[in-house]
Amino acid sequence: MNLPADFEHPAWMTAASTVGSYLLILVSMTILLFGVPYALFTALV
């Protein structure tokens, strides 16, 4: 299987942007759902 050497096609940018945005959402949700309660619990105890 020959991979294309040209990664300038808009589909590659779309795929990279999709993966990046999903990772950003995953990190922010992890911080909100686990980091914030942990910080509040340790600050109050």
NORCORWO-V88453 format. One line per field, one symbol per residue. ss: DSSP state (a for helix, b for strand, c for the rest). phi: phi as a letter, one per 20 degrees, with the letter a starting at -180 (. if undefined). psi: psi as a letter, one per 20 degrees, with the letter a starting at -180 (. if undefined). A space follows every 10 residues. Layout:
ss->???
phi->???
psi->???
This chain:
ss->ccccccccca aaaaaaaaaa aaaaaaaaaa aaaaaaaaaa aaaac
phi->.eefeedefg ffffffffff ffffffffff ffecffffff fffee
psi->ppqpiokjqh hhhgghhggg hghgggghhg gghhgghggg ghhh.
